[in-house]
Amino acid sequence: MSVITSTFNRADMLKRSVDSVLNQNLKNIEHIIIDNCSTDDTEQLVKNIQAKDPRVIYIKNTISVRQEENRGRGLTKARGKYIAFIDDDDYYTDMDFFKRAVEIFENNPEKNLAFVAANVEIKNEDSGEISRNDIGATGYMSGMDYIFNPNNDHHKPISTFPAVRKAEYLKQAGLCDKFIFDTNSYYYSALYGGVYLLPDVIGVYVVHNKSQTVGYHKGDDEYIKKFLLAHSECLKQYKELRDILYTRMNKKIVSRWYASTIVGFNQWCFISVSKFSERIYMSLKTWRSSGYMPRVIFYFVKAFLRPRLSKITPLKKLYRFLKGKR
């Protein structure tokens, strides 16, 4: 089994994450760590770990890229039959998770499983607040049922790390050459096989004030550039998924799923940028991709209707019109 981590300037957090991987009761693993041009003690930390545990493979980038691209690079290097992606700030608490997931794969060949996933806790490192992210279902589900489930937002694990995936299917989907996002990686996997959802909490998803692996702060030009690149790439992947699903399902069902999914994705992206121009760009890209103009406009206006923009009368009028008010 291969575990892939992209890291940037988080030596303190990375140690906890790596320990949670290497201490798993499944010992036949390799942990590929891709260093995204860190300037702290990350390289020395990983080399110290390597000296004690040869299962760690260290790769240092010469230029900084997004963590989604690093996951694809890691997948290219991976030799394991199964794959897990874990960010440098998250960590596992269930040391049997990998072992149980692999056993579920191996003991249920007739189900043709694409991934096994579980629940996590969400911990805010700054406030200490802890909550639970529950994917809301357990047991087996076919790939198509997973993708088109009306409660899919609740069935998608938070982040990439609470899942073990079949490497063969990720590579068949061409993800070695794509940005690997959490949602899209689950959808691409589900094209090839079924899904098994565990009821257990297997790790901790960490929220903190440095929650971007790219290494840039929100608002920086370099961060915005990389974020918009990732946004465009994700929309491109959704369109590819839509075209594949058109060959398997009723086109109206697929079109509704597609529009709802990318508009929801775009709304989530608004959280990560603050510049007016970037929000317009994302909205127009989503509008153009979905073809569902009224819904996109509604979300676009809703996202912009903030106190500091309350004096922009045309936006207020359009928002009220779309809500059925005069």
N, C-alpha and C positions, 0 to 999 in steps of 0.2 A: 504494500500500500504506500502511496505517495501523499505527502502533506506539503502544501505550498503556501508560503508566507511572503508578502511584500512588506518591507519595512523602511521607515525613514525617521532618523533621529529620535528613536524611542527605546534606547537601550534598557532603561529601567523597566518599561512595560514588556519589552520583547522577552526578557529572561523568564518572566512568569508564563508567557504564552508558550515558549519553547519547552519549558519544563512540563507543562500540561500535555504536550504531545509526546515527549520522550518517556514520560512516566505511564503512558497507556499500557494496559496489560497485553495488548497486541504488540509484539516486539518486532515483527517483520515489516518494518516501515523505513522510509527515507523521508527526511524533512528538508525540503529545498527552500532556502532563505535567500530572497532576492533583495539586496540592499540598494535602495533608490538614492544613491549618492549621499549617504549620511555623513555628517561632519562631527558627530559626537563619538562615543566609545563603542558604537555598534560593531564595527569590524573586529575589534579586539575581543569584545564579548563573545561573538560567534566563534572566533578562532579558539578561544579558551574552551568553549563547549565542544567544538570539534575534536580537540585534543583528548577529551574524555569519552566522546561518543562519535564514532565514525559514521553514524547514520545521518549526520547533518552535512548538507551540501550547501556551500556558500557561493553566491554569485553577486558581484558588485557591478552595478550599472555605471557606464561612463557618462550618460546623460540622464536627467530625471524625467520619468514618464509617469502616467497615472497608474494606480495600483491595478486597475482593470486590465491594462496592457501587460503588466508584470505577471498576472495570473496566467495569461495566454503563453507567455514565455516559459513559465514554470511547467505548464502542461506539456510543452514541447520536450522538455528535459525529463519529464516523469517516466519512470519505468514500472510503476505499480499497476496492478490490475484495477485497483480502486483509488479514488482521489478525494482528498479533502482540502478545502481552501480555508485558511484561518488568518485574519488580520493580526498585526503585531500587538494590538491592545486587548484582544479578546482571549479567553482561555477556557479550557475544559475543566470540569469538576468531577465528571463521571469517568473514572479510569477504565471502565469496561465498554465505553461507547464504541470505539473502533472494533473491538472484538465482537460485540453483539451485532453490529451492523454487518460485518463480513459474514457472520454465521447466518444471518437472515438471507443474505444474497445466496450463499452456498447451499442452504437447506431448502430453498424455494426456487429451483431453476425453472419450473413450469410457469412461474409468474413473470419471468423475464423482467426483473426489477431494474430500473434506471437509477434510483437513489433511495436511500433510507435516511429519514430526517427526524428531528426531535425538537423539544422545546428548550428555551433558555430563560435565564433571569436577565434583566436589564439593570445595570448598576451605574448610577451617576457618580463618577469619581469626585466631583466637586461638592455635591450636596450630601452624598452618602445614601441617597434614596434608592431603594431596590423595588422593582416590580417584576412581573412575570409576563413573558410573551408566549401566549398559547396558540398553537396553530389550529386548534379547534376540531381536530379529527384524529382518529387513531386507526391503525390497521391498513389493509391493502386498498388501493384505489388505482384504477386504470389510468394511463397517461392522459387520455382524452378527457376523462372525468375530472382529472386534476386541473387541466388547463381551463376547462369550461365550467367548472363548478361556480355557482353564483356566489359562494362565500370564499372565493379564491384568495381574497386579500387576507383572510384569516388563516388559510391553509399554507401560505407561503412563509417558510421560516425566516426569521429576521437575520439578515446578513448571509454569508456563504458557509460559515463554519459549522452550523448544526446539522450537516448532512455529509454522508459518504456516497459518492457517485461512482458509477461504472465508467472507467477511463475510456473504454472503447467507444461509448456513445458520445462522450464529449468530443473525442477526436473525429468521429464520423460526422458530427455536426459542424466541423470546421472551426472549433473554438480555439485551436492553437493559433490561428491567424486573426482572431477577433478579440476585442475587449471583452472580458468576462465579468458581467454584472451578476448580482445575486439573483434577481428575478429572472433574467433571461437564461441563466444557466439552468435553473429549474425547468423552465419551459422547453428549452432545447433538449434536455435530458428526457423529459416526458414524451417527446415525439417518438422515442425509440423503445420505451418500455413503461412498466408500471411503477407505482410509488408505494413505499411503506412508511407510515408515520407512527413514531413511538410516542407514548404519553409522558415520558420522563423528561426532566430538566437535566441537560447534560453539560451545560457550561454557562458562562457569563458574557453577555454582550456589554461592552463598556462604553459609556458616553462621557466625554470630557471636553475641555476647552481646546484640545488639539486634535479634534476628530477627523482630520484630513490627512491621509497618508501621503498625498502628493508632496507636501512639504511647503505649501504656500498658504498664506492667510487669506481669508475671504476678503474680497475687495482688491487684492493685488492683481495687477494686469496679467501676470503669468498664471495665477490661479484661475482667473476668468477665462483665459484662452484655453486652458486645459479642460476646464469644466464644460465649456461650450462644445469642445471637440468630443468629449464623452457623451454629452447630450445628443449630438448629431449621430454619433455611432450607435447609441442605444435605439434611436428612432429607426435607423437603417435596419437594425436587427429585428425590431418588431415588424417592420414591413416584410422582411424575409420570412419570418415566422408566419405571418398572415398568408403569404403566397403559398407556403407549404401546406398550411391548414385548409386552404381553398380546395386542394386536391383530395381532402379527406372528409370534409364536413360541408353542411349546407352553407352557402356563401353569405346568406343574411345573418346567420348565427355568428359566423367568423367576423363579419364586418362590424357587428355590434360589439363583440368582444374586443376587436382591435381598437375601435374608436374609444371605448371606455377605458381600455388599458393605457393607451398613450396619453389621453387627456389627464388621467389620474397621475401618470408618471410626470407629466409636465407640471401639474399642480404641486407635486412634491418637490420638484426641482426649484420652484420659486423660492423655497426656504433657503436655498444655498447661494442665491445671488441677490444683490441689493440695487444694482444699477438699473435704471429705467430702460436703457437701450438693450441690455441683455435680456430683460423680461420680454420686451417686444420681440426680439429675435427668436426666443424660445417659443413664444406663442404662435408666431407666424410659421415656424417650422412644423409645429404640431398641427396647426390649422391645415397647412398644405398636405401633411401626411394623412390626416384622418378623413378629410372631406366632409366632416360634420361641423359646418361653420357655426350654427347657433350655439352649440354646446361649448365649443372652444372659446367663442366670444364671451360666453357667460363666465367661464372659469378665468379667462383673461381679466375681465373687469373686476370680478370678485377678488382676485389676487392683488389688484392694484388699489382697491378701495381701502385705503388706510388713512388714519387721521391726518398725516402730513400731506396727503393728496386730496383732502376733502374739498378743496376749493376748485378742483378741476371739473367744472360743470358738465361738459360733454360726457365724461366718463360716468358721472353720477346719473345723468339722464338715461344713458344707454343701459346701465345696470338696472335702474328702476323699470325700464321698458321690458327688459328680458325677464324680470321678476313679475311682470303683469301689473305694474303700478304706473300711474301717470305722473 
